[in-house]
Amino acid sequence: MIFRDVGNTGKKAGVIGLGCEHLDGKPYDQVKSTIDAALECGINIFDLFMPGTEVRENISKALGARRKDVLIQGHICSTNIGQQYDISRDMPTVQKYFEELLRLCGGYIDFGMLFFIDSEDDYKKVFDTEIASYAQKLKEKGDIRHIGFSSHNPITAIKAVNTGLPEMMMFSINPAFDIVPTESSVLSLLEKGFNSENLTGIEPKRAELYRLCEQKNIGITVMKTLGAGKLISPEHTPFKRPLTVAQCVHYALSRPAVTSVLLGCKSPQEISEAVKYFDLNDAELDYTDVLASVGSMHGSCVYCSHCQPCPSEIDIAAINKYLDIAKLDKSNIPPSIKSHYKNLAHNGSECTGCGNCEKRCPFGVEIIANMGEAEKLLG
């Protein structure tokens, strides 16, 4: 397992985590065997948004004394009134379901996630109400260690990040969602099907969100990595061919600020398949030929590292990533971004302009010019 910092929380999570939703309704033995397999593989972050008592009890029982070894994302506002999965903004109802989760998870939750902040209405009913205050009080008491939120909408997510309240975020990231216009519903569009050739590259607001999180040191955990399985399906993929699970994982992990990809495994076998990611070579993880089928990706760095190796040993993808973040506000570049740049073994100033990288880039990025601009802004 490879571990990354969860923003500036001081916690480290494995780059592959477990989304527990598919354990809902499964017998305890299956839950326990899946949890056991995950822990044996080094998986240490679990997302537990499901509001049902039984699945929560089963996961808690399966963890037992090992609860201290894992990071749990627990969601504030996830309920199942009338045995139906639902979202509530009613404070007594919210409190009832979250306090049950606290009790089952050893009295604390590592990441208390403000649930489903997708619209302006969601934002107002959470961040402008006592629900946000409730999360802050939970943190003050130590019932939750850090405050996060979940979202599928980059515009609303940017607004939430800019409040300064969240320390991390759970967001839906995959190659299809990242090219869909913000005003469209990514979930319904993928359900109906669409042709990626008609779209025009990475959606600017999504790119801005990821860079903003990197800038502010907000860790991102990833849901919908496989697009509900459609991206790996020959019948339903919007691209010229389906991606593999590993390619989808690798794509998400190459986005700025991403800590961990949470896969919805429901058996030890699926856990084993997920962690095969670590055994694959660069060619098997490469997703660029799929993205190349998108209408216009020209000039956009997707941090794929096709430009490597550099004769001067420059980490070109890392420098492009820091440069993109710096461009969010050139007059107010965070010191941390400048520090990350300066701590690289080789900087943009060492670029000789040989052009080898630009010949290999699938997307026509002006890498030589970027190295010079990075040195000017960050050096």
PyMOL commands that set and color helices and strands:
alter all, ss='L'
color gray80, all
select helices_A, chain A and resi 20-23+28-40+53-69+81-83+91-104+120-127+130-141+154-161+177-179+186-192+196-198+204-216+230-232+245-253+268-279+282-285+288-291+316-326+330-332+335-342+348-350+356-360+367-378
alter helices_A, ss='H'
color red, helices_A
select strands_A, chain A and resi 3-5+12-14+16-19+45-48+71-76+78-79+86-87+109-114+144-151+168-172+219-223+258-263
alter strands_A, ss='S'
color yellow, strands_A
deselect
rebuild
show_as cartoon
